[in-house]
Amino acid sequence: MARVVVDVMLKPEILDPQGQAVQRALPRLGFEGISDVRQGKRFELEVEGPVDEAALGRIRDLAESFLANTVIEDFTVRVDEVAEAAK
């Protein structure tokens, strides 16, 4: 089995109140020099069989129709190379 990762992030023009709250808290916690934080979601999918372009296309369809709200979010799909190398 292979692992495919789908990262979902708010589009840059969309306000991210959770990211802003984290960014404002960082100096109080002793973390200086971080000027912006954006919060997102990560999905790890275990895929049976080879992860070819057809499989990645199906996962992109899944991400577009179910995992991400494409009106306000962007997503990326990638094979987790670390998980592949560990096999």
mmCIF file of the C-alpha atoms, coordinates in Angstrom:
data_MODEL
# 
_entry.id   MODEL 
# 
loop_
_atom_site.group_PDB 
_atom_site.id 
_atom_site.type_symbol 
_atom_site.label_atom_id 
_atom_site.label_alt_id 
_atom_site.label_comp_id 
_atom_site.label_asym_id 
_atom_site.label_entity_id 
_atom_site.label_seq_id 
_atom_site.pdbx_PDB_ins_code 
_atom_site.Cartn_x 
_atom_site.Cartn_y 
_atom_site.Cartn_z 
_atom_site.occupancy 
_atom_site.B_iso_or_equiv 
_atom_site.pdbx_formal_charge 
_atom_site.auth_seq_id 
_atom_site.auth_comp_id 
_atom_site.auth_asym_id 
_atom_site.auth_atom_id 
_atom_site.pdbx_PDB_model_num 
ATOM 1  C CA . MET A 1 1  ? 0.000   0.000  0.000   1.00 0.00 ? 1  MET A CA 1 
ATOM 2  C CA . ALA A 1 2  ? 1.044   3.575  -0.625  1.00 0.00 ? 2  ALA A CA 1 
ATOM 3  C CA . ARG A 1 3  ? 0.234   6.728  1.283   1.00 0.00 ? 3  ARG A CA 1 
ATOM 4  C CA . VAL A 1 4  ? -1.081  9.777  -0.519  1.00 0.00 ? 4  VAL A CA 1 
ATOM 5  C CA . VAL A 1 5  ? -1.288  13.087 1.331   1.00 0.00 ? 5  VAL A CA 1 
ATOM 6  C CA . VAL A 1 6  ? -3.877  15.765 0.583   1.00 0.00 ? 6  VAL A CA 1 
ATOM 7  C CA . ASP A 1 7  ? -3.093  19.146 2.123   1.00 0.00 ? 7  ASP A CA 1 
ATOM 8  C CA . VAL A 1 8  ? -5.983  21.626 2.238   1.00 0.00 ? 8  VAL A CA 1 
ATOM 9  C CA . MET A 1 9  ? -5.365  25.318 2.967   1.00 0.00 ? 9  MET A CA 1 
ATOM 10 C CA . LEU A 1 10 ? -7.537  28.393 2.947   1.00 0.00 ? 10 LEU A CA 1 
ATOM 11 C CA . LYS A 1 11 ? -6.970  30.500 -0.153  1.00 0.00 ? 11 LYS A CA 1 
ATOM 12 C CA . PRO A 1 12 ? -4.613  33.422 0.546   1.00 0.00 ? 12 PRO A CA 1 
ATOM 13 C CA . GLU A 1 13 ? -7.388  36.001 0.251   1.00 0.00 ? 13 GLU A CA 1 
ATOM 14 C CA . ILE A 1 14 ? -9.579  34.252 2.867   1.00 0.00 ? 14 ILE A CA 1 
ATOM 15 C CA . LEU A 1 15 ? -9.336  35.449 6.476   1.00 0.00 ? 15 LEU A CA 1 
ATOM 16 C CA . ASP A 1 16 ? -7.821  32.797 8.764   1.00 0.00 ? 16 ASP A CA 1 
ATOM 17 C CA . PRO A 1 17 ? -8.887  33.622 12.349  1.00 0.00 ? 17 PRO A CA 1 
ATOM 18 C CA . GLN A 1 18 ? -7.372  30.446 13.814  1.00 0.00 ? 18 GLN A CA 1 
ATOM 19 C CA . GLY A 1 19 ? -4.027  31.149 12.153  1.00 0.00 ? 19 GLY A CA 1 
ATOM 20 C CA . GLN A 1 20 ? -4.159  34.747 13.404  1.00 0.00 ? 20 GLN A CA 1 
ATOM 21 C CA . ALA A 1 21 ? -4.880  33.586 16.958  1.00 0.00 ? 21 ALA A CA 1 
ATOM 22 C CA . VAL A 1 22 ? -1.872  31.255 16.864  1.00 0.00 ? 22 VAL A CA 1 
ATOM 23 C CA . GLN A 1 23 ? 0.335   33.997 15.405  1.00 0.00 ? 23 GLN A CA 1 
ATOM 24 C CA . ARG A 1 24 ? -0.673  36.451 18.155  1.00 0.00 ? 24 ARG A CA 1 
ATOM 25 C CA . ALA A 1 25 ? 0.036   33.846 20.876  1.00 0.00 ? 25 ALA A CA 1 
ATOM 26 C CA . LEU A 1 26 ? 3.536   32.949 19.678  1.00 0.00 ? 26 LEU A CA 1 
ATOM 27 C CA . PRO A 1 27 ? 5.407   35.956 21.173  1.00 0.00 ? 27 PRO A CA 1 
ATOM 28 C CA . ARG A 1 28 ? 3.753   35.350 24.554  1.00 0.00 ? 28 ARG A CA 1 
ATOM 29 C CA . LEU A 1 29 ? 5.075   31.795 24.401  1.00 0.00 ? 29 LEU A CA 1 
ATOM 30 C CA . GLY A 1 30 ? 8.605   32.916 23.578  1.00 0.00 ? 30 GLY A CA 1 
ATOM 31 C CA . PHE A 1 31 ? 8.550   32.289 19.818  1.00 0.00 ? 31 PHE A CA 1 
ATOM 32 C CA . GLU A 1 32 ? 9.760   35.430 18.046  1.00 0.00 ? 32 GLU A CA 1 
ATOM 33 C CA . GLY A 1 33 ? 10.255  36.199 14.371  1.00 0.00 ? 33 GLY A CA 1 
ATOM 34 C CA . ILE A 1 34 ? 7.168   34.488 12.947  1.00 0.00 ? 34 ILE A CA 1 
ATOM 35 C CA . SER A 1 35 ? 5.205   37.045 10.956  1.00 0.00 ? 35 SER A CA 1 
ATOM 36 C CA . ASP A 1 36 ? 2.256   34.958 9.738   1.00 0.00 ? 36 ASP A CA 1 
ATOM 37 C CA . VAL A 1 37 ? 0.518   31.642 10.417  1.00 0.00 ? 37 VAL A CA 1 
ATOM 38 C CA . ARG A 1 38 ? -2.012  29.888 8.181   1.00 0.00 ? 38 ARG A CA 1 
ATOM 39 C CA . GLN A 1 39 ? -3.940  26.886 9.506   1.00 0.00 ? 39 GLN A CA 1 
ATOM 40 C CA . GLY A 1 40 ? -5.001  23.990 7.284   1.00 0.00 ? 40 GLY A CA 1 
ATOM 41 C CA . LYS A 1 41 ? -5.963  20.320 7.133   1.00 0.00 ? 41 LYS A CA 1 
ATOM 42 C CA . ARG A 1 42 ? -3.944  17.233 6.190   1.00 0.00 ? 42 ARG A CA 1 
ATOM 43 C CA . PHE A 1 43 ? -5.486  13.956 5.033   1.00 0.00 ? 43 PHE A CA 1 
ATOM 44 C CA . GLU A 1 44 ? -3.407  10.772 4.735   1.00 0.00 ? 44 GLU A CA 1 
ATOM 45 C CA . LEU A 1 45 ? -4.940  8.159  2.450   1.00 0.00 ? 45 LEU A CA 1 
ATOM 46 C CA . GLU A 1 46 ? -3.676  4.575  2.345   1.00 0.00 ? 46 GLU A CA 1 
ATOM 47 C CA . VAL A 1 47 ? -4.115  3.431  -1.255  1.00 0.00 ? 47 VAL A CA 1 
ATOM 48 C CA . GLU A 1 48 ? -4.254  -0.198 -2.330  1.00 0.00 ? 48 GLU A CA 1 
ATOM 49 C CA . GLY A 1 49 ? -2.309  -0.998 -5.469  1.00 0.00 ? 49 GLY A CA 1 
ATOM 50 C CA . PRO A 1 50 ? -0.023  1.271  -7.469  1.00 0.00 ? 50 PRO A CA 1 
ATOM 51 C CA . VAL A 1 51 ? -0.320  5.027  -7.210  1.00 0.00 ? 51 VAL A CA 1 
ATOM 52 C CA . ASP A 1 52 ? -0.280  5.927  -10.876 1.00 0.00 ? 52 ASP A CA 1 
ATOM 53 C CA . GLU A 1 53 ? -1.721  8.969  -12.643 1.00 0.00 ? 53 GLU A CA 1 
ATOM 54 C CA . ALA A 1 54 ? -5.182  7.361  -12.741 1.00 0.00 ? 54 ALA A CA 1 
ATOM 55 C CA . ALA A 1 55 ? -5.157  6.796  -8.971  1.00 0.00 ? 55 ALA A CA 1 
ATOM 56 C CA . LEU A 1 56 ? -3.913  10.330 -8.335  1.00 0.00 ? 56 LEU A CA 1 
ATOM 57 C CA . GLY A 1 57 ? -6.659  11.653 -10.620 1.00 0.00 ? 57 GLY A CA 1 
ATOM 58 C CA . ARG A 1 58 ? -9.304  9.842  -8.577  1.00 0.00 ? 58 ARG A CA 1 
ATOM 59 C CA . ILE A 1 59 ? -7.827  11.247 -5.372  1.00 0.00 ? 59 ILE A CA 1 
ATOM 60 C CA . ARG A 1 60 ? -7.834  14.768 -6.863  1.00 0.00 ? 60 ARG A CA 1 
ATOM 61 C CA . ASP A 1 61 ? -11.531 14.262 -7.696  1.00 0.00 ? 61 ASP A CA 1 
ATOM 62 C CA . LEU A 1 62 ? -12.128 13.112 -4.104  1.00 0.00 ? 62 LEU A CA 1 
ATOM 63 C CA . ALA A 1 63 ? -10.305 16.135 -2.713  1.00 0.00 ? 63 ALA A CA 1 
ATOM 64 C CA . GLU A 1 64 ? -12.166 18.564 -4.964  1.00 0.00 ? 64 GLU A CA 1 
ATOM 65 C CA . SER A 1 65 ? -15.608 17.145 -4.265  1.00 0.00 ? 65 SER A CA 1 
ATOM 66 C CA . PHE A 1 66 ? -15.333 16.044 -0.622  1.00 0.00 ? 66 PHE A CA 1 
ATOM 67 C CA . LEU A 1 67 ? -12.185 17.025 1.294   1.00 0.00 ? 67 LEU A CA 1 
ATOM 68 C CA . ALA A 1 68 ? -11.889 20.686 0.278   1.00 0.00 ? 68 ALA A CA 1 
ATOM 69 C CA . ASN A 1 69 ? -14.380 23.502 -0.130  1.00 0.00 ? 69 ASN A CA 1 
ATOM 70 C CA . THR A 1 70 ? -12.870 24.802 -3.360  1.00 0.00 ? 70 THR A CA 1 
ATOM 71 C CA . VAL A 1 71 ? -14.697 28.117 -3.054  1.00 0.00 ? 71 VAL A CA 1 
ATOM 72 C CA . ILE A 1 72 ? -12.448 29.095 -0.128  1.00 0.00 ? 72 ILE A CA 1 
ATOM 73 C CA . GLU A 1 73 ? -9.737  26.377 -0.035  1.00 0.00 ? 73 GLU A CA 1 
ATOM 74 C CA . ASP A 1 74 ? -6.924  25.149 -2.260  1.00 0.00 ? 74 ASP A CA 1 
ATOM 75 C CA . PHE A 1 75 ? -5.498  21.637 -2.071  1.00 0.00 ? 75 PHE A CA 1 
ATOM 76 C CA . THR A 1 76 ? -2.439  19.686 -3.138  1.00 0.00 ? 76 THR A CA 1 
ATOM 77 C CA . VAL A 1 77 ? -2.110  15.930 -3.651  1.00 0.00 ? 77 VAL A CA 1 
ATOM 78 C CA . ARG A 1 78 ? 1.206   14.130 -3.312  1.00 0.00 ? 78 ARG A CA 1 
ATOM 79 C CA . VAL A 1 79 ? 2.590   10.676 -2.691  1.00 0.00 ? 79 VAL A CA 1 
ATOM 80 C CA . ASP A 1 80 ? 4.280   10.445 0.725   1.00 0.00 ? 80 ASP A CA 1 
ATOM 81 C CA . GLU A 1 81 ? 7.788   9.491  -0.375  1.00 0.00 ? 81 GLU A CA 1 
ATOM 82 C CA . VAL A 1 82 ? 8.948   8.886  3.208   1.00 0.00 ? 82 VAL A CA 1 
ATOM 83 C CA . ALA A 1 83 ? 6.249   6.250  3.717   1.00 0.00 ? 83 ALA A CA 1 
ATOM 84 C CA . GLU A 1 84 ? 7.192   4.712  0.365   1.00 0.00 ? 84 GLU A CA 1 
ATOM 85 C CA . ALA A 1 85 ? 10.905  4.556  1.258   1.00 0.00 ? 85 ALA A CA 1 
ATOM 86 C CA . ALA A 1 86 ? 10.193  2.942  4.631   1.00 0.00 ? 86 ALA A CA 1 
ATOM 87 C CA . LYS A 1 87 ? 8.642   -0.109 2.980   1.00 0.00 ? 87 LYS A CA 1 
# 
